Amino acid sequence: MMQKNTTYWRCLNVLLVILLTVGTLTAQIKITFPVERAVFQRNNANQASISIGGYYTQAVDRIEARLVPVSAGQGQATDWTTIESNPKGGVFLGSLTGRGGWYTLEVRAFFGGVEVGRDALAKLGVGEVFLIAGQSNAQGFFGFGAPAVNDDRVNTITWDNQNSDRTNNLTFSFTRLTAEGVIGPRGRSAWCWGPLGDLLARKLNVPILFMNAGWIDTSTQNWLDSANGKTVKNRVNEDLPAGMPYLNLKNALQYYGSILGLRSVLWLQGENDAAANVTKDAYQSSLQGLVNVARIEQGEVLSSLPWVLSRTSRYAINTSSFTSQSVIDAQTAIINIPFNKSYPGPFTDNIQVPRPLTNPINGSLDLVHFQGQGLTDLAQAWDNSLQPSFFATVVPVSPRPARPLTVTCNAGNVSFNVKAPDGFVSYRWANGETTQTITVQGAGTYQVTMKDNAGNTYLTPALVVTDPSVRLPDPVITPSGEQIICADSSIALTVNVSSVNTVTWSNGLTGRTINVKTPGTYTARLSNIYGCSSPTLSAPVTVKTISIKAPKLIQSGPYSVQATPDSTIFSFADTKVSNITWDWRQGGRSLTATESAIKVTQTGEFTTRSRVTFVANSGGSARTCLSPFSAAVLYQPTGETADGLVVYPNPSRLGKVAIETLEDLTDVEITVTSLSGQVVYSGKFPDLKIRKEIDLSYVNEGAYILKLSSTTLKQSKRIIIDN
């Protein structure tokens, strides 16, 4: 019990992960072929090649698929396999080989190595496909006590064509079989076939799909006559719709049998012929004729279609039931013909004898039709006749692959053509058009059903277009900021368009957004997955780059190193300098100083770079650009620092002097007086940590006394001003 619970929760967790992943990515890719609960006929090696196709809504360059068993033990998982590389036109189609089993089909799409989309079909089968034909005990009835169908792997088609001659309303759609459900195109209730599906699914461990073309009150001659185009009246002298009952059989063969493949026809009939005293030769001739027409008319696809024939003849007259050895002998004779590909089904005359006297629906006399337990026994008889050796030796009809669509853009880029493949005699699109190629201008579902010269059906995946117009808008580039950037930064350029469209830039890059570091003029053009391009390029966007050279660095004084910025930054046409700060390093260590000059008292190598803040001449936000680091300068003491105060140049020919001190000073006052004591300069400073320059260009030439006073240092120097 613990092991079962662990397996249950593990499977549930995997399913949740799949659902969450698909929910986030499914919009980009969609499976349109196959569909939920389709079952593909396996070959005798327990394999089938499954066509997988659909559409995608943004650029992709690889599509992968895999099969995952719905439940542990119900198949063999496959690895992710590439089913198409570089798909074109918004549609994809590939194939994957799977072993017999009941699977979740997963598909994922990639672009540039990144997963961009994912979709899944919850249930899909590789198993056994059967088509039922005959009269009422093949067709079945509602309300006759059909047993429940327990295995989720027992399926049927949804096409219901009970009393109609319509042949253009077939749908590639499937459902789980239920006790009182329809087995399309005409089966009423699960009858014995649902329980047979349970038995076969358990015995073979593969899913089962049934179709049922049985028709009440029909004889073998009715079937053959309708196959030959004759008008048919049934046993009670009613006119059947044109082509019936054969037309349902024919359409199921040529549509579902062609697409899915088919193991065999299951034939259960004989009661009407027995009641009419049909001879052995007459029965054998009409049934064999039907088998031959069904094979020949469908051409190569179904020319070797196997038939499994029950031995059935029990009929009733009033309150008595009888059997016909002539009918049984005729059925047996067909089975025994060498190379006829006809195989023995169950002998049904001895099942549920006597059969219920009354019809449970209208109370009329019956004695012919199975009810309740009789249907269970009939299912068991069919299962007994379909032994493993049958599935190992009888060669089925294989599925025919789906066919691709080809998409090409038209001149003007306002529409595109969708072309179905060559080689078919008829084409019918989902929108009703019947040409091989159609023109698409906007939203819709575009899938084509094709028929070959024998009438067999082939499908393409559906292309779904969601945009109301396929004409691309003119692209508009939106920069993420002002189009003047630093040499070491970038600006984002974006074209805000649907993900269906691809943006190709003038520098060769693709994507809705690109980051630009290089100066230049940029344009963009749109293209979509259908191969159409925007009629015009975008308006150009020009990006300019501010490039700053490394500053020059010198030892400027006994205690200082001085940086000078690149002079060209003051002459840029579109911007102006609003502020400059500096990043200093001593060896590999960053310093806290941000001024253009720093105090230095120990030998070492120093470098710096400028941080220049620019504003646009026309206004706008400021941006700060970095220069490269300067070449290193080796600082060495000059030997002029013994008294801790240095004033230079001295003499000063320009009238400007610089003051440096060995120590950092606070509460500093500097005065300059003439030799006679007249004060020519006076200044107070909260500190003196780096070189301080004062301007004395306005004083007369001559000798002066510079006095420095602080909380820790008081000192004077004689200076010469030589203007």
C-alpha positions, 0 to 999 in steps of 0.5 A: 500500500505504501508503494502504491501511495508513493507512486500516486503522489509522484505521478501527481507531482509530475502532472502538476509540474507539466500543467504549471509549465504548459500554463506559462508557455502554451501561448507560444506553441499549440498542438493541432494534430493529433487530438485528445484520445486519438489512438493510432494503430500499432504494427506487429512490432508494437510500434506506431509512427505518430505525426505531430503538428501544430502552430507557433506564435513567435520565432522558433528554431527547434521543436521537440516532442516526447511521450510520457505514460499516463500511468506507470506501466501503460507504455514506454516513455521516450526521450525528448526528440527533435521533430523539426528544425527551423520550421517555417511559416508558423506551422510545424510537423514531424513524427515520433515513434511510440510503443503501444501505450497510453500517453501524455504527448508533450511538445516544446519549442526553442529559439536560440537555445532558450525554451519559448513554448510548450504544449501537451495532449493529456491522453493519446494512444498507440494501440488497437483500432476496430471498425464494427459492422453488421446489423442490430446485434452489432449496432446495439441499443440504448437501454438494453443493459450495456455493461459499464466501461471501466478502463479509461483507455477504451475510446470511440469517435464522436461522429454520430451519423445515425440515420443520415446520408451526410458524408462531409460532417466527419470530425477528427474528434474522440471521446471515452466510451461510456455504457450509454454513449454512442460509438460513432458513426452509428453504434447505440450504447457501448453494447458488448464492445465496451466490455470487449475494450476493457478485456482487450486493454487489460490483455494487451495493455494498450488503448482501444478505439472502436467505430461502429457502422452497424445498421439494424434490420440489414442483410448482407445483400443490403450492404452489397447493393448499397456498396454498388450504388443501388437503392436499399430497402431493409427487412421491414421494407424501409428505404435507407438513406442513399448509400446506406448502410455501406456509406458509413462503413466506407467513410469510417474506413477512408477517413479514420482508417486512413489517418489512424490505421486499422486492425480489422473490421469486426463483422456481426451479422446473419440473423436477417439472412437466416430468417429469410432462408438465404442459401449458403452460396447466396450469403457467401457471395454477398458477404465476400462481395462486400469485403472485396468492394470495401478493399478494392474501392479504398485502393492501396491504403486499405486493400489488405484490410483484415475482416473478423467474422462472427458465426451468427444466425439466431433469429426468432419467429413469434416466440421461438428462435432458430438458427441457420446452418447455411449462414454459419457454413457461408461465414465459415467458408469465407474464413477458410478461403486461403489468403482471404485475410478473413479470420474467425470471430466468436460463434454467437448462436449459443450465447444467452439462449434463450434470449430475453423474450421482450424488447425492454424499450417498447415491450415487443417480442424479441428473442434475438438481441442480447441484453445485460449478462448476455452482452458481457458473455458476448464480449468475452466470446469476442475476446476469446477469439482475438487471441494474442496470436491474432495481434502478432500475425494479422497485419493491420493497416498502418496510419498515414502521416499528416501532410505539411502546409507551406506558407509564403508571403505575398507581394505587398506583405498584406497577405500570405498564401497557405498551400496544401501538398500536391498529389490529391484530387480534392481539398477542403479547408476548414473555412470551406474553400476547395482550392489547393492554395488559399490566401490569408489576410487575418484571423482564422483556423486554416486546416485542409482535408485532402482525398486521394484518387481512391477517396482516402483522407489525409489531414494537415495540422491546423494553422491558427492566426489570431491577429485580425490583419497580417499586415505589419505596422511600421516599426517605431524605435523607442530609446530608453533614455537620451541618445548621448551615452558614455563610452562604457554604458549602453542605451536600450532601443525597443520596438514594441510589437507583438511577439508574433513579429521579429525585429531585425536591426540595421546592425544585424541583431534581432529581438524587440530590444537591443542594447547599444554601446556603439555610436551610429544610426540605427533602424529596424524592420519587422517580419513575422513568422509567415515570412512577411516584412513591414513595408518600410523601415523605422525612422532612424535613431542616432546614438552618440557616445561621449568618449573621455581620454585618460587624465594626465597626472604629475607630482605637483608639489612636495606633498601633492599629486595633481590630475588634469582632465582631458581638455576635449570634454569642454568642447563637446557639441551636444553636452557641457561639463557640470562637475568632475570628481576623481577616483584615486588608487595607490598601487592596488588600493582605492583612496577616499580622495575625490579632488583633482589633487591629493596630499602625498607624504609617502613614496608610492605609485598613484593613478586616477581617473575622472568622473565627469558629469555632463548635461545636455546643452538642450536640457535633460537628465545628467549622465556621468562618464568615466575616463580610463585610469591615468598612467601611474606616477611614482611619488618621491619626497623632494627633501624640502619638507623639513619644517612642514610648510612649503610655499611654491613657486617662490619666486612666483612669476604669475602671482599665484602661490601654492601652500602645502603642509606635512600635517593635516591642519584645522582652523587655518588662517593665512595672511600675507603682508608687505615687509612694512606690515601692510596686509595684502591677503587674508583668508580663513579655512576650516582645514588644510589637508591638500594643497591650497592655492592663493592668487596674489597677482594683484599685488606689486612686485616685491618681497612679502611675508606669508604667515600660517596659523592653526591649532597645531602649527604657526609658521612664516615664510618669505615669498617673492612676487615677480610679475 
